[in-house]
Amino acid sequence: MEVHFTPELEAKLTHSAAQQGRKADELVQDVLTHYFEEEAHFVEAVKHGEAAFEQGEYLTHEQAGQRLQRFLQP
């Protein structure tokens, strides 16, 4: 597979890889692997939230604000 980057993005990629002592293609593979893992976690969290909502398990805006206030208090 070939991927084409803008010159600016390629320069950033090359620089970042060099700073880490890695090859650019290894860095791209790691970044994409991390992206897809995070995307899968996000999709799963959304599905969990939708299921909870359908079962009536949710907070009102006021309840969420109250919890946030308690969380932020020292």
N, C-alpha and C positions, 0 to 999 in steps of 0.2 A: 504494500500500500504506500502511496505517496501522499504527503500532505504538504501544501504550499502555504507559507507564512508571508506576511508583509515583511519587508526588510527590518522594520522597527521591532516587530515581534521576534523575528529570528535573532536579532542582535540581543534582545533581552534574554531569550532562551539560551543562547550561547554563553552569555555572560553569567547567568545564574548557574548553569551546568559547570562552568569552569570554576566558579566560586566554591562549588560543592565537590569539586574533583571528580565529576561524573561526565559521561557522554551525554550529549543533548538528547539522543533518541531514548536513552534510559530514563532521563528526567521526564520526557513526554509520556512514556509508558506509565511511570509511577503517578504522574499527575492525573492521567486519564483513569487509571485504576482507582485512585482515591475519589475522583469525581463520581464514578459509577457506583462505588460503595456508598458514598454519601447520598446520592440520588435514590438508591434502593432504600436506605434508612428513612429518608424523607417520605417516600411513597408509602412505606409501611406505617409511619407515624400518622400520615393523613388518613389512611384506611382505618387505623385504630381510633382516631378521633371521630371519623364519620360513624363508625359502629357505636361508639359511646354516645354520640349525639342522638342517634336513632333509638337508643335505649333510654333516653332521657337523662343521661349523665353529662351534665354541662353546668357551667356557672353563668349567672347573669352578668351583665356589665358591672353592676354594682358589687356583686360578690367578688369578681376578679379584682376590682379596684381595692376592696377591703383587704384581700390577701396580699396584694402588692404593697399596700401601706404597711401591713404587719411585717412583711419581709424586709422592707427598707428601713424600718425603725431599728435603732441601735440597741 
